[in-house]
Amino acid sequence: MTPRLATVEDLPVSADTLAAAFEHYPWTRHVIPDEKYHQRLHNLQLLYLEYAHTHGIVAVAGNSDGVIALLPPDAPEPAPEMIDQIVRLHGDRIDRLDHADSPAGAWRLETLGVHPNRQGRGIASVLLTFALSEAARRGGEAVALDTSDPRNVRLYERHGFQTNTHTDAGEGPPVWKMSATLIKH
């Protein structure tokens, strides 16, 4: 399955894919209220994808069977209207979001998800390889990410990421903060 940069037309289906992929993900379950969870999750994914499409990289595989989004270190702050929507969608769980900065100059891997019906076929690896190469092509030197699933840690390690910190305390799920140096092609 060959990945490609997403078009604006891909974004709604990509948000559907991400909502399905993150339906049971520990972090999204922690930061999004249960009431209308799936709709909130979908709307947040679409907001983030639109922002990343404008300011960074969004890539898809197949008919948005898998989606990845990265932001460069110089991405502007979201518009106040977007922030208001994010706050509304997170509701009383907005304070659970982590506002830690990435390492200086690092791109952020904001999301990577594969539709549950398509998982286990290497789509995430293909998207990671494609997006990391695209970030390097655009001058990126490093990429940072957070994950709350140990299976994801192994995936990212296979692509050159290393764990910087692992937090397993408090009410929320464990969080691995990881980063990788990009290879120039």
N, C-alpha and C positions, 0 to 999 in steps of 0.2 A: 504494500500500500504506500503510494508516494505522497508525502506531505506537501503542502503548498501554503503560501500566505493566504489568509482569509480575506474574503471580500465583505463589504457591509451586509450583503445579502446572506452570508453564512452565519451572522451573529445570532439571530433568534434560534436557529437549530442548534448552534453551538451552546447556547445557554441551556437549552433542553438537555443536551448531552451532559453538561456539567452538573445540572440539577439532579439528573439520574445518578451520575457517578458519585456525587457527594451526599446523596440521600441519607446515608447512615454513617457518614464520616464523623469521627469524634469531635473535631474542632467546630464544624458547622453546627452540629447538634448543640454544642456548648454556647455558641455566640448568636444563634438565631432562635427566637421564641418558638415554642411548639405550635402556637396558634397560627394557622395558615402557613406552616413551616415550608411546604413545598413551593408555594407561590412566592413567599419571601425569598427563598433560596434562588429560585429562577430569576426573580427581578434583580437581586443583587448580582448574580452572575452576568446578566445582560448589561447592567450598569458598568461593571468592571471590564467586560469585554469591549464595550463601546469606547471606554476610556483608553484601554490598552491598544485598541485598533488605531485610535487617533494619535497616540503618543509613543507607541512601542511596537511590539510584534505580537500578532495573533496568527497562529498557524493551525490548520486542520488536516486530518487524514480522512480520506474517503468522503462520505457525505456527512462530515462532522462526527464521524465515529469516535474520534479523539480530538482533543483541543488543548492547546498550550498558549499561554500568554506571558510575555515578559515586558518589563518596563525599564527604560534606561535610567541611570542615576540622575539625569537632569530633567526628568518628567516634571511638568508643572504641578502645583497643588490642584486638586480637583476644584471645580467651580462650586460656589456656595450652594447652588441648587442641587448638585450631586451630593454634596455632604449632607444636606437636609434629608434627601431621600435615603441615604445610607443610615443616618441616625434613626429615621422613622422605621425602616425595615428591621433594624436590629433591636428597636424598642428598648425595653428595660435591661437588655443585655449588652448595650453599646459599650459599657465600661469594661467588658471582658476582652475587647479587642486589644491586641498588642501593638503598641505604637513605636516599638524599637526600630532604630535606623539600621540599614544594611551597612556593611563595611564600606568605607569611602570609595567612591568610584564604581561600585558594583551594580550591575543590572540586578533586577529582582525577578525571579521566577514566581509570578503571582498565582498561577494555577496550571495544573496539568490533570486532565481527566479523560477517561475512556468510558464510553457507554457500557454499562454492566453486561449487556449482551455481546459485546465485542472484546471484553477483557481476556487476557491470557494469550494474545496473538502477536505480541511485540509492538503494538501500536504506540504505547507510551515511549518505548525506546527509540522508535523511528522519529517521533515528534521531538523528543529531547535532542537527538543528534542534529536534526534539521534546525531547531530553534537556537541551539547553542552555536552552531555554525553561522547562522544569520546574525546573531548578536556579535560574534567575533568579526564578521564581515563589516558590521556597522561601527567597528572600533571598540567594542567591549573587551575588557580584559579579565573580568571576573563576574560570576553570577552567584547570588545568595538566595536562599529559600528557607521556608519553615515547613515542617511536616509533622503530623500527629499519628502517623501509622508506621510501625516498624517495617512493614513490607516495602513502603516507599523508601525508607532509609537504604535498604539493600539495592533497590533500583537506582537510586541516585549515586550510591557508591560505585556501581558498575560504570557510571558515566563520569567518574572523576571527582565527585563531591566528597568532602570530608565533613564530619560532624565537628562544629565549633563548640556548641553547648547542647546539653540535654537536660531539660527540666521535667521533673516528675513529681511536682509538689502542688499543693493547693487543690481547689475544687475542679479545675479543668483537666483536660487530657494531657498526656505527656507531649512535649514539643522538642523536636530536634531542629536546631538552627545549623544549616549546612552551607558550604560555599565551595566553589570550584574556580580554578584559573582556566580561562578560555585559551584554546590553541588557535593561533592564526594560521589560516590556510593560504 
